Amino acid sequence: MLMNKDIEVCNCNEVHENIVNKAKTNLPKDTCLLDLAEFFKVFGDSTRIKIIYALLQTEMCVCDIAELLNMSQSAISHQLRTLKNHGVVKYRREGREVYYSLDDHHIYEILNQGFNHICHKK
């Protein structure tokens, strides 16, 4: 194998049809992969990650999250809108207040798996 800027590559041009066919059979549809890529983009912002971690502890209103992160309510609302639109958080209304929480346990699992992956390499 040849080294190409820290990426090992073959020095031949042989295609292994059985491997390619197996991978092709199990490859999800492009639309699903695009949706998955968009979903993971949500986790690409440290403010949104902080909000998710806060909501792991308890449901919170925008005022509480803004205070916790030392940010404006408008900035927090913008991030919560993104999280809500991607199915990461949900909300409930109680009188004039709106409380946010994680949509379901999958969000915790996704974040936890990512965190474990990053931390085990350090």
C-alpha positions as CSV (number, residue, x, y, z in Angstrom):
1,M,0.0,0.0,0.0
2,L,1.1,3.5,-0.8
3,M,0.8,6.4,1.7
4,N,-1.0,9.5,0.4
5,K,-1.0,12.3,3.0
6,D,-1.8,9.9,5.9
7,I,-4.4,7.9,3.9
8,E,-3.4,4.5,2.8
9,V,-4.4,3.6,-0.7
10,C,-4.1,0.5,-2.9
11,N,-1.4,0.5,-5.6
12,C,-3.6,-1.7,-7.8
13,N,-6.8,-1.1,-9.7
14,E,-8.7,-4.3,-9.0
15,V,-12.4,-4.0,-8.1
16,H,-13.7,-6.7,-5.8
17,E,-17.2,-7.1,-7.3
18,N,-18.6,-9.3,-4.4
19,I,-17.6,-6.6,-1.8
20,V,-19.0,-3.8,-4.0
21,N,-22.3,-5.6,-4.6
22,K,-22.7,-6.4,-0.9
23,A,-22.2,-2.8,0.1
24,K,-24.5,-1.6,-2.7
25,T,-27.3,-4.0,-1.5
26,N,-27.1,-2.5,2.0
27,L,-26.7,1.1,1.1
28,P,-29.7,3.2,2.2
29,K,-31.5,5.4,-0.3
30,D,-29.9,8.7,-1.1
31,T,-32.9,10.6,0.3
32,C,-32.4,8.9,3.7
33,L,-28.6,9.6,3.6
34,L,-29.3,13.3,2.8
35,D,-31.7,13.5,5.7
36,L,-29.2,11.8,8.0
37,A,-26.5,14.2,7.0
38,E,-28.8,17.2,7.7
39,F,-29.7,15.7,11.1
40,F,-26.0,15.4,12.1
41,K,-25.3,19.0,11.0
42,V,-27.5,20.0,14.0
43,F,-24.8,18.6,16.3
44,G,-22.2,20.7,14.6
45,D,-22.8,23.8,16.7
46,S,-21.4,24.1,20.2
47,T,-24.3,26.2,21.5
48,R,-26.8,23.6,20.4
49,I,-24.7,20.9,22.1
50,K,-24.7,23.0,25.3
51,I,-28.5,23.3,25.1
52,I,-28.9,19.6,24.5
53,Y,-26.6,18.9,27.5
54,A,-28.7,21.3,29.7
55,L,-31.9,19.6,28.6
56,L,-30.4,16.2,29.5
57,Q,-30.8,17.4,33.1
58,T,-34.2,18.8,33.1
59,E,-36.7,20.6,30.9
60,M,-36.1,24.4,30.7
61,C,-37.7,27.5,29.4
62,V,-35.8,29.9,27.1
63,C,-35.2,32.4,29.9
64,D,-33.4,29.6,32.0
65,I,-31.3,28.4,29.0
66,A,-30.3,32.0,28.2
67,E,-29.2,32.6,31.8
68,L,-27.3,29.3,31.9
69,L,-25.4,30.0,28.7
70,N,-25.1,33.8,29.2
71,M,-26.8,34.5,25.9
72,S,-29.8,36.5,24.7
73,Q,-33.2,34.9,24.7
74,S,-33.4,35.7,20.9
75,A,-30.2,33.7,20.3
76,I,-31.5,30.8,22.3
77,S,-34.8,30.8,20.6
78,H,-33.1,30.7,17.2
79,Q,-31.1,27.6,18.3
80,L,-34.2,25.9,19.8
81,R,-36.1,26.5,16.5
82,T,-33.3,24.6,14.6
83,L,-33.3,21.8,17.2
84,K,-37.1,21.6,17.1
85,N,-37.2,21.5,13.3
86,H,-34.8,18.6,13.3
87,G,-36.8,16.6,15.9
88,V,-34.2,17.0,18.6
89,V,-36.3,18.9,21.1
90,K,-40.0,19.3,21.8
91,Y,-41.9,21.8,23.9
92,R,-44.9,22.1,26.1
93,R,-46.8,25.2,27.1
94,E,-47.7,26.0,30.7
95,G,-49.7,29.3,30.8
96,R,-47.4,31.9,29.4
97,E,-44.3,29.8,29.7
98,V,-42.9,27.3,27.2
99,Y,-40.7,24.5,28.4
100,Y,-38.3,22.6,26.2
101,S,-37.0,19.0,26.6
102,L,-35.3,16.4,24.5
103,D,-37.7,14.8,22.0
104,D,-36.9,11.2,23.1
105,H,-34.2,9.0,24.5
106,H,-32.5,8.6,21.1
107,I,-31.1,12.1,21.3
108,Y,-29.4,11.1,24.6
109,E,-28.0,8.0,23.0
110,I,-26.7,9.8,19.9
111,L,-25.0,12.4,22.0
112,N,-23.6,9.9,24.5
113,Q,-22.2,7.7,21.7
114,G,-20.5,10.7,20.1
115,F,-19.1,11.8,23.4
116,N,-17.8,8.3,24.2
117,H,-16.2,8.1,20.8
118,I,-14.4,11.4,21.2
119,C,-13.3,10.8,24.8
120,H,-11.9,7.3,24.3
121,K,-9.5,8.6,21.7
122,K,-7.9,11.1,24.2
